[in-house]
Amino acid sequence: MKFPVIGVVGGGQLARMMAPEAVNLGFDLRILAEAPDVSAVSAVPRAPVGDYRDLDTLRRFADGVDVLTFDHEHVPNEHLRTLIGEGVNVQPRPEALIHAQDKLVMREAIARLGLPNPEWARVASVAELVAFGERVGWPVVLKTPRGGYDGKGVRVVDDAAAADRCADWFGSGDLLAEEKVPFARELSALVARTPSGEARAWPVVHTIQVDGVCDEVIAPAQGLDPSTAEAARSPALRIAAELGVTGVMAAELFETPGRGAGFVINELAMRPHNTGHWTMNGSVTSQFEQHLRAVLDLPLGDTSPLGHVSVMKNYLGGANLFLFAAFARALAAEPRAKVHAYGKSVRPGRKIGHVNVVGEPGEPADSVRARAERVAGIISGGPAQEPTHPSEGAL
């Protein structure tokens, strides 16, 4: 019996972390890489380099795969429709993926489904942005509908004078203006769905952003009202079903106690997501295994947590340019930690790996956080910043 061939467009860390799960299940995972040195290349046997914006390149890559899926949402939608017309199995399909590619389309869909949106408007000029700000109250948030991620393509606009300084963003299409939501914390509802309609959700998690980049995830979100957790999980499953999502989808949320359902939807991602990295060690089924199962229309795995609390802590490029030099001290400092490195060169502020720690029975969440932060800090900052003996100052 032939095992399936899965093609992943994009060679970043998400594709890299699909590779071990594919090996475990016997699948042949192939990557269309942006460059020969991107994260996933060293993790798979076949990783041709090519431009995902070129239709012929996509055609060649898709030849012989059983399903085509993604590490990112930036593949031109019209190319995917052409491939489907030529018989390629694309998951998720372009009519679903467009809601993660275009924030204006996403906002319209959430409004159509009657789910919690912030106040928003399509704006085509500074005058329209000012009118929106005057209507909902300053400050407001201005976003490019396509291409933004990790804080890119986003501006906070404090007043009409600041709106005038956004003139350089207009002229190439409509932009998205949103109210600046007063929220208690950020949450994420992660779900997976198969083409035949089976769906499962993980617990709603608390995400902590620093400079627009996900820094830490606490799973499940501590102290979250059960009714709010269910109110967040159910709409995420409904979005996946109504929009025809396949694979993993993350709904990023703002928790808004006392307002409506207790949350509003911030953004959608239709692929494995940074807020789901905790599942690699903290859940029966990781988001990466689940994504592969889902796009192949296989039965989905159990999403139960393996501990009462898990913490994922990203580590970014910092003072330590030679990450492995810090591994001995980092691993000795916290033997229960699981370190995941993305195979990237170090640049200040670049996301280059993460640490997962699953709490021991009864351990407070703050203690689990401290252990994960300690390991990430050693790796990012380098071993010289730590005590001479690994046990000194251990938590």
Solvent accessible surface area in square Angstrom, and as a share of the most:
residue,aa,sasa,rsa
1,M,225,1.01
2,K,142,0.60
3,F,114,0.48
4,P,31,0.19
5,V,8,0.04
6,I,0,0.00
7,G,0,0.00
8,V,0,0.00
9,V,0,0.00
10,G,1,0.01
11,G,0,0.00
12,G,20,0.19
13,Q,28,0.13
14,L,18,0.09
15,A,0,0.00
16,R,54,0.20
17,M,13,0.06
18,M,0,0.00
19,A,5,0.04
20,P,76,0.48
21,E,32,0.14
22,A,0,0.00
23,V,112,0.64
24,N,118,0.61
25,L,59,0.30
26,G,39,0.38
27,F,22,0.09
28,D,46,0.24
29,L,7,0.04
30,R,40,0.14
31,I,0,0.00
32,L,6,0.03
33,A,1,0.00
34,E,72,0.32
35,A,31,0.24
36,P,100,0.63
37,D,118,0.61
38,V,38,0.22
39,S,5,0.03
40,A,0,0.00
41,V,39,0.22
42,S,96,0.62
43,A,39,0.30
44,V,18,0.10
45,P,125,0.78
46,R,128,0.47
47,A,23,0.18
48,P,65,0.41
49,V,81,0.46
50,G,18,0.17
51,D,59,0.31
52,Y,42,0.16
53,R,152,0.55
54,D,60,0.31
55,L,38,0.19
56,D,73,0.38
57,T,17,0.10
58,L,0,0.00
59,R,88,0.32
60,R,167,0.61
61,F,18,0.08
62,A,6,0.05
63,D,112,0.58
64,G,55,0.53
65,V,22,0.13
66,D,62,0.32
67,V,0,0.00
68,L,0,0.00
69,T,0,0.00
70,F,1,0.00
71,D,12,0.06
72,H,20,0.09
73,E,14,0.06
74,H,75,0.34
75,V,0,0.00
76,P,30,0.19
77,N,11,0.06
78,E,95,0.43
79,H,31,0.14
80,L,0,0.00
81,R,135,0.49
82,T,48,0.28
83,L,1,0.00
84,I,36,0.18
85,G,69,0.67
86,E,93,0.42
87,G,67,0.64
88,V,29,0.17
89,N,65,0.33
90,V,0,0.00
91,Q,15,0.06
92,P,0,0.00
93,R,94,0.34
94,P,1,0.01
95,E,100,0.45
96,A,1,0.00
97,L,0,0.00
98,I,33,0.17
99,H,17,0.08
100,A,21,0.16
101,Q,12,0.05
102,D,18,0.10
103,K,21,0.09
104,L,7,0.03
105,V,44,0.25
106,M,3,0.01
107,R,0,0.00
108,E,68,0.31
109,A,1,0.01
110,I,1,0.01
111,A,55,0.43
112,R,164,0.60
113,L,20,0.10
114,G,66,0.63
115,L,23,0.11
116,P,32,0.20
117,N,28,0.15
118,P,4,0.02
119,E,85,0.38
120,W,60,0.21
121,A,23,0.18
122,R,112,0.41
123,V,2,0.01
124,A,52,0.40
125,S,41,0.26
126,V,30,0.17
127,A,74,0.57
128,E,79,0.35
129,L,0,0.00
130,V,36,0.20
131,A,63,0.49
132,F,6,0.03
133,G,0,0.00
134,E,115,0.51
135,R,150,0.55
136,V,42,0.24
137,G,35,0.33
138,W,66,0.23
139,P,51,0.32
140,V,0,0.00
141,V,18,0.10
142,L,0,0.00
143,K,11,0.05
144,T,35,0.20
145,P,17,0.11
146,R,128,0.47
147,G,47,0.45
148,G,18,0.18
149,Y,114,0.43
150,D,54,0.28
151,G,40,0.39
152,K,115,0.49
153,G,23,0.22
154,V,55,0.32
155,R,74,0.27
156,V,78,0.45
157,V,1,0.01
158,D,88,0.45
159,D,63,0.33
160,A,38,0.30
161,A,57,0.44
162,A,12,0.09
163,A,0,0.00
164,D,88,0.46
165,R,169,0.62
166,C,6,0.04
167,A,57,0.44
168,D,105,0.54
169,W,51,0.18
170,F,33,0.14
171,G,78,0.75
172,S,113,0.73
173,G,46,0.44
174,D,49,0.25
175,L,8,0.04
176,L,0,0.00
177,A,0,0.00
178,E,7,0.03
179,E,26,0.12
180,K,98,0.42
181,V,10,0.06
182,P,104,0.65
183,F,87,0.36
184,A,67,0.52
185,R,44,0.16
186,E,30,0.13
187,L,1,0.01
188,S,1,0.01
189,A,1,0.01
190,L,6,0.03
191,V,1,0.00
192,A,0,0.00
193,R,35,0.13
194,T,2,0.01
195,P,54,0.34
196,S,90,0.58
197,G,35,0.34
198,E,66,0.29
199,A,40,0.31
200,R,93,0.34
201,A,19,0.15
202,W,3,0.01
203,P,26,0.16
204,V,5,0.03
205,V,4,0.02
206,H,31,0.14
207,T,6,0.03
208,I,43,0.22
209,Q,53,0.23
210,V,77,0.44
211,D,135,0.70
212,G,35,0.34
213,V,28,0.16
214,C,9,0.05
215,D,24,0.13
216,E,4,0.02
217,V,0,0.00
218,I,6,0.03
219,A,3,0.02
220,P,44,0.27
221,A,9,0.07
222,Q,72,0.32
223,G,84,0.81
224,L,21,0.11
225,D,74,0.39
226,P,111,0.70
227,S,78,0.50
228,T,18,0.10
229,A,18,0.14
230,E,82,0.37
231,A,32,0.25
232,A,1,0.01
233,R,68,0.25
234,S,46,0.30
235,P,17,0.11
236,A,1,0.01
237,L,53,0.26
238,R,99,0.36
239,I,1,0.00
240,A,1,0.00
241,A,56,0.43
242,E,100,0.45
243,L,18,0.09
244,G,30,0.29
245,V,0,0.00
246,T,6,0.03
247,G,0,0.00
248,V,0,0.00
249,M,0,0.00
250,A,0,0.00
251,A,1,0.01
252,E,31,0.14
253,L,3,0.02
254,F,31,0.13
255,E,18,0.08
256,T,4,0.03
257,P,91,0.57
258,G,93,0.89
259,R,85,0.31
260,G,86,0.83
261,A,47,0.36
262,G,9,0.09
263,F,3,0.01
264,V,5,0.03
265,I,1,0.01
266,N,18,0.09
267,E,39,0.17
268,L,11,0.06
269,A,4,0.03
270,M,1,0.00
271,R,39,0.14
272,P,0,0.00
273,H,16,0.07
274,N,15,0.08
275,T,2,0.01
276,G,0,0.00
277,H,1,0.01
278,W,4,0.01
279,T,0,0.00
280,M,46,0.21
281,N,37,0.19
282,G,0,0.00
283,S,6,0.04
284,V,81,0.46
285,T,4,0.02
286,S,7,0.04
287,Q,0,0.00
288,F,1,0.00
289,E,30,0.13
290,Q,0,0.00
291,H,1,0.00
292,L,0,0.00
293,R,58,0.21
294,A,0,0.00
295,V,1,0.01
296,L,36,0.18
297,D,63,0.33
298,L,71,0.35
299,P,99,0.62
300,L,10,0.05
301,G,5,0.05
302,D,64,0.33
303,T,14,0.08
304,S,50,0.32
305,P,58,0.36
306,L,107,0.53
307,G,21,0.20
308,H,85,0.38
309,V,1,0.00
310,S,4,0.03
311,V,0,0.00
312,M,0,0.00
313,K,34,0.15
314,N,3,0.02
315,Y,3,0.01
316,L,53,0.26
317,G,8,0.07
318,G,29,0.28
319,A,81,0.63
320,N,14,0.07
321,L,109,0.54
322,F,155,0.64
323,L,27,0.13
324,F,165,0.69
325,A,66,0.51
326,A,0,0.00
327,F,35,0.15
328,A,81,0.63
329,R,58,0.21
330,A,0,0.00
331,L,82,0.41
332,A,50,0.39
333,A,8,0.07
334,E,13,0.06
335,P,112,0.71
336,R,117,0.43
337,A,8,0.06
338,K,106,0.45
339,V,35,0.20
340,H,37,0.16
341,A,41,0.32
342,Y,1,0.00
343,G,49,0.47
344,K,45,0.19
345,S,77,0.50
346,V,27,0.16
347,R,136,0.50
348,P,121,0.76
349,G,48,0.46
350,R,63,0.23
351,K,27,0.11
352,I,1,0.01
353,G,0,0.00
354,H,0,0.00
355,V,0,0.00
356,N,2,0.01
357,V,0,0.00
358,V,27,0.16
359,G,5,0.05
360,E,75,0.34
361,P,135,0.85
362,G,70,0.68
363,E,25,0.11
364,P,90,0.57
365,A,19,0.15
366,D,101,0.53
367,S,40,0.26
368,V,0,0.00
369,R,63,0.23
370,A,32,0.25
371,R,13,0.05
372,A,0,0.00
373,E,64,0.29
374,R,44,0.16
375,V,0,0.00
376,A,3,0.02
377,G,39,0.37
378,I,2,0.01
379,I,0,0.00
380,S,22,0.14
381,G,17,0.17
382,G,6,0.05
383,P,44,0.28
384,A,102,0.79
385,Q,125,0.55
386,E,42,0.19
387,P,43,0.27
388,T,105,0.61
389,H,108,0.48
390,P,54,0.34
391,S,87,0.56
392,E,76,0.34
393,G,63,0.60
394,A,51,0.39
395,L,125,0.62
